[in-house]
Amino acid sequence: MIKINFRKITLFLLICIVLIILHYFSWLSPVENRIVSWVSFPVNKVYSKVVSWKREYRDISSTQVSLDDLKNIKKEKNSLIAENAKLESYRFENKKLRKYLNFLEEVEYKYVMAGVISKGYSINSNEEISTILINRGEKQGIRKGLLVVNSEGVVVGKIEETNNLTSKVSLLTHSNCQLAATIQDGQETYGIVEGDLGLTIKMGFIPQDKEINQGDLVVTSGLEENIPRGYVLGEVVLVERSFNQMWQDAIIEPLVDLKNLTLVSVLVP
């Protein structure tokens, strides 16, 4: 049987009554505040730390998501750029091919279309193209001396060397490129055209009695083997006359930008 200690209970009740009275009259406020402060300080500190950790985790997660989004956007952008570049390249090549087909429909010669795979520069200049290498050769019927034209049928050069799969083309401005030509001036003025220092073309052996004017067109004369007549070489920009000689020279400017050749055609008889 449990014994009840009435004395201790009575003492406890008296203490409680006293504390209630003291609290009611605010006599214990300093002590209570101090006790609350002691208890709340570590609690608040722990709470603040937990909140800080939570905020940092949220920020890190948000940053990670943003970085992932940026990476994905960059990948998509690069993919679109690459795809657009391919489409632009195809569009450019198709445009060139259409021009070639329109021109070659009217040509009586067999033609071999070729891509430019490398370019050679003039000895006198690192900027002027003097030769090109194309990806067609003897297997396609190409041989030395044949005419090479662009998509408009304007002459760009002449085959200089060949092997089974590739050919070297001397461009109009190369000294190795010599062509029999005529000036369309109504006088049937004939001469030999050859490259001049990798920059322009010179037509020599023109009789002094022939009147040549700036802007006259110069075309192939058809007076050499395997070279058809009437293909444009360029236009006269300067006439050099020497009164104590039998001949005069014409400086000719090509009508083709020889630096930007990517596709050419070789005319095969």
C-alpha positions in Angstrom: 0.0 0.0 0.0 1.4 3.4 -1.1 2.0 5.9 1.7 1.2 9.5 1.0 3.6 12.1 2.4 1.1 15.0 3.1 3.9 17.2 4.4 5.8 17.2 1.1 2.7 17.7 -0.9 1.7 20.6 1.3 5.1 22.1 0.9 5.1 21.7 -2.9 1.6 23.4 -3.1 2.8 26.3 -1.0 5.8 26.8 -3.2 3.6 26.8 -6.3 1.2 29.3 -4.8 4.1 31.6 -3.8 5.6 31.3 -7.4 2.2 32.1 -8.9 1.8 35.2 -6.7 5.4 36.3 -7.5 4.8 35.8 -11.2 1.5 37.6 -11.0 3.1 40.7 -9.5 6.1 40.4 -12.0 8.6 40.1 -9.2 10.1 37.1 -11.0 10.4 38.7 -14.4 14.2 39.2 -14.4 14.8 35.7 -13.4 12.2 34.4 -15.8 13.7 36.4 -18.7 17.2 35.1 -17.9 15.9 31.5 -17.8 14.1 32.0 -21.1 17.2 33.5 -22.6 19.4 30.6 -21.5 16.9 28.1 -22.9 16.1 29.9 -26.2 19.6 30.8 -27.2 20.8 27.3 -28.2 17.3 26.5 -29.6 17.4 29.6 -31.8 21.0 28.9 -32.9 20.1 25.3 -33.9 17.0 26.6 -35.7 19.0 29.3 -37.6 21.6 26.7 -38.7 18.9 24.4 -39.9 17.2 27.2 -41.9 20.6 28.3 -43.3 21.4 24.7 -44.4 18.0 24.5 -46.0 18.4 27.8 -47.9 21.9 26.8 -49.1 20.6 23.4 -50.3 17.8 25.1 -52.2 20.2 27.6 -53.8 22.6 24.9 -54.8 19.7 22.8 -56.3 18.4 25.9 -58.2 21.9 26.7 -59.5 22.4 23.1 -60.6 19.1 23.2 -62.5 20.0 26.5 -64.2 23.4 25.1 -65.2 21.8 22.0 -66.6 19.3 24.2 -68.5 22.1 26.3 -70.0 24.0 23.3 -71.1 20.9 21.9 -72.8 20.2 25.2 -74.5 23.8 25.5 -75.7 23.7 21.9 -77.1 20.4 22.7 -78.9 21.8 25.9 -80.2 25.0 24.2 -81.5 22.9 21.5 -83.1 20.8 24.0 -84.9 23.8 26.0 -86.0 25.4 22.8 -87.4 22.2 21.8 -89.2 21.7 25.3 -90.6 25.3 25.3 -91.9 24.7 22.0 -93.7 21.5 23.2 -95.2 23.2 26.4 -96.3 26.0 24.4 -97.9 23.6 22.2 -99.7 21.6 25.2 -100.9 24.8 26.8 -102.2 26.0 23.7 -104.0 22.5 23.1 -105.5 22.5 26.6 -106.8 25.9 26.1 -108.4 24.8 22.8 -109.9 21.7 24.3 -111.4 23.8 27.0 -113.1 26.2 24.3 -114.4 23.3 22.2 -115.8 21.7 25.2 -117.5 25.1 26.0 -119.1 26.1 22.5 -120.0 22.7 21.7 -121.7 23.9 24.0 -124.5 27.4 22.6 -124.8 28.2 20.2 -127.6 31.3 18.9 -125.8 31.3 16.2 -123.2 31.9 17.7 -119.8 33.3 16.4 -116.6 32.3 18.2 -113.5 35.0 18.3 -110.8 35.4 19.7 -107.3 38.4 21.8 -106.2 40.3 19.9 -103.5 43.3 22.2 -103.1 44.8 25.5 -104.3 48.3 26.5 -105.2 49.6 30.1 -104.7 51.7 32.2 -107.0 55.4 32.5 -106.2 55.2 36.3 -106.5 52.3 36.5 -104.0 50.9 34.4 -101.1 47.4 35.8 -101.8 47.0 35.1 -105.6 45.9 31.6 -106.6 47.8 30.3 -109.6 46.8 26.6 -109.8 44.0 24.3 -108.4 43.8 20.6 -108.0 40.5 18.9 -109.0 39.2 15.5 -108.1 38.9 14.1 -111.6 41.6 12.6 -113.8 42.5 10.3 -116.6 39.8 7.7 -115.6 37.2 10.3 -116.5 38.8 11.1 -119.9 40.7 14.2 -118.8 44.0 14.9 -120.4 46.5 17.7 -120.6 45.5 20.8 -122.6 41.8 20.7 -122.1 39.7 23.8 -121.2 38.3 24.3 -117.8 35.3 26.6 -117.2 33.0 27.7 -114.3 29.2 27.5 -114.1 28.6 30.4 -116.5 30.9 28.9 -119.1 33.7 31.5 -118.4 37.2 30.1 -118.8 39.1 29.6 -115.6 42.2 27.8 -116.9 43.7 24.8 -118.7 44.6 21.3 -117.6 48.4 21.2 -117.0 49.0 17.7 -115.5 46.9 14.6 -114.9 47.0 11.3 -113.2 44.3 8.6 -112.7 42.2 10.4 -110.1 43.2 14.0 -110.0 44.3 16.8 -112.4 46.2 20.0 -112.0 44.7 23.2 -113.5 46.8 26.2 -114.5 44.5 29.2 -114.0 44.3 32.0 -116.5 46.7 34.2 -114.5 49.4 31.5 -114.4 52.3 31.8 -117.0 51.9 28.2 -117.9 48.3 28.8 -119.2 48.5 29.8 -122.8 45.5 29.9 -125.1 44.8 31.0 -128.7 42.3 33.9 -128.4 40.5 36.5 -130.4 39.2 39.9 -129.5 35.5 40.5 -130.3 36.1 43.8 -132.0 34.7 43.0 -135.5 38.2 42.7 -137.0 39.0 39.1 -136.1 42.0 40.1 -134.1 43.9 37.0 -133.0 46.7 36.5 -130.5 48.1 34.3 -127.7 46.8 34.8 -124.2 49.0 33.9 -121.2 49.1 34.6 -117.4 51.1 37.7 -116.3 52.8 37.5 -112.9 49.8 35.7 -111.4 47.7 38.8 -111.4 46.3 39.5 -114.9 46.4 38.1 -118.4 48.3 39.4 -121.3 47.5 38.9 -125.0 50.5 39.3 -127.2 51.4 39.2 -130.9 48.6 41.5 -131.9 49.4 43.3 -135.2 49.9 47.1 -134.8 47.2 47.9 -137.4 44.5 46.3 -135.2 42.4 48.8 -133.2 41.8 47.5 -129.6 39.6 49.3 -127.1 39.2 49.1 -123.4 36.3 46.9 -122.5 36.6 44.6 -125.6 35.8 41.0 -124.8 38.5 38.3 -125.4 37.4 34.7 -126.2 39.0 31.5 -127.3 39.6 31.4 -131.0 39.3 27.7 -131.6 42.6 27.6 -133.4 44.2 25.1 -131.1 43.5 21.4 -130.7 40.7 20.4 -128.3 39.8 24.0 -127.4 36.4 25.1 -128.7 35.8 28.6 -130.0 33.9 31.4 -128.3 34.6 30.8 -124.6 35.1 34.1 -122.7 38.5 34.7 -121.1 38.1 38.3 -119.9 38.0 41.9 -121.1 40.6 44.4 -122.2 41.6 46.9 -119.5 44.8 48.3 -121.0 46.5 48.4 -124.4 50.3 48.6 -124.6 51.6 49.9 -127.9 55.2 50.3 -129.0 55.7 52.1 -132.3 59.1 50.6 -133.0 57.8 47.0 -132.9 55.5 44.9 -135.1 53.2 43.9 -132.3 51.1 45.3 -129.5 49.9 43.8 -126.2 46.5 43.9 -124.4 46.2 43.5 -120.7 43.1 41.5 -119.9 41.2 41.1 -116.6 39.5 37.8 -115.9 35.8 37.8 -115.4 36.0 35.0 -112.8 37.0 35.4 -109.1 39.7 32.7 -109.2 40.0 32.7 -105.4 36.6 31.3 -104.8 36.4 28.3 -107.1 34.8 25.2 -105.6 33.3 23.5 -108.7 34.6 23.5 -112.3 33.9 21.6 -115.5 36.4 20.2 -118.0 35.4 20.3 -121.6 36.3 17.0 -123.3 36.0 16.7 -127.1 
